[in-house]
Amino acid sequence: MRKFGVPFWALAHVFGHDPMYWYRLECGLGRFSVVGTTVRQAELPEHLLADEHHQTLDGQKVYIATTVGSGCVLGAEPAEAAGADDLKDAYSVFKEEARDIAPEYAPKTVNIDGWKGTQPAWKALFPQVIILLCFLHAWLKIRDRAKHLKEVFAEISRRVWEAYHAPDRRSFGQRLRWLRHWALEHLSGIVLENVLSLCRKRDRFSIAYHYPGGHRTSTMLDRLMRGMNRYFDHGQHLHGARDACRLHCRAWALLWNFAPWHPATTRANNNWRSPAERLNQHRYHDDWLQNLLISASLDGYRCPRPQNP
């Protein structure tokens, strides 16, 4: 629960009952369709973001394939490895749940950070989807190597983000060329290599100008994944059987979508109290948990529930 920043079961001493009681209750939410429960009276997002959150399950690394759209988590499926096939299987759950709502659904764009297994996974699931490369991750590589340069780093920052904020594709390409010429004259070593690497990706970054609603950076997803990281860290990571791990990840996604914001955030969002309420512009019940459970009618599925959701 976001208000506390830790899972329900970790607060058993506050709520009473055995921790496993709350853990099982929480994981039970993971049986609902994440997409179907969250998207009730809105259109499925055309522009998505995707990334893998690294966590541990009893000390072994797992990769939580996370799909985000319209400010909501629409998928959180653990994969045992980060290869294209494993990630395809994990992200396919989002596809199945989305097509339960709209059988012909296919996103227009998806923003990814460049992890080698993510792009082929999404292309296999949605062959027509446009992959948008995250500009922020390219910048972070520069920042990590150049932040000790002080005044020079400030100038690099200004020039990189001036290029990002170019009003059109032509201006963007021109500003990257200026950045490249300046870097060749003033930088060296690994900092120069990272700046030139960003400039070489001009054509891939430029694609976003053809899709105004697409996400050029992963900022929205990163914000949500920071919450995911805090949640699982405070709960001592993932434990138990892989099926329970999967339910736990899915339950977190629904709790994130429906648990109430701080009152100040609510006021800033036209008095919608959670990401799901803001997306649907509707609430079924004033109690947020009742709102979640009503939204999960028929387990969130529109069609007969699949054998292995």
PEKA-V952221 format. One record per run of one state. SS is the DSSP state (2 for helix, 1 for strand, 0 for the rest). FROM is the first residue (numbers start at 1). TO is the last residue. If there is no record, write none. Layout:
((SS/FROM/TO) (SS/FROM/TO))
//
This chain:
((0/1/7) (2/8/15) (0/16/18) (2/19/31) (0/32/33) (2/34/38) (0/39/46) (1/47/57) (0/58/59) (1/60/69) (0/70/71) (1/72/79) (0/80/83) (2/84/101) (0/102/108) (1/109/112) (0/113/115) (2/116/125) (0/126/129) (1/130/133) (0/134/134) (2/135/149) (0/150/150) (2/151/164) (0/165/168) (2/169/186) (0/187/188) (2/189/200) (0/201/201) (2/202/210) (0/211/218) (2/219/234) (0/235/237) (1/238/238) (0/239/241) (2/242/258) (0/259/262) (2/263/268) (0/269/274) (2/275/280) (0/281/287) (2/288/295) (0/296/296) (2/297/300) (0/301/309))
//
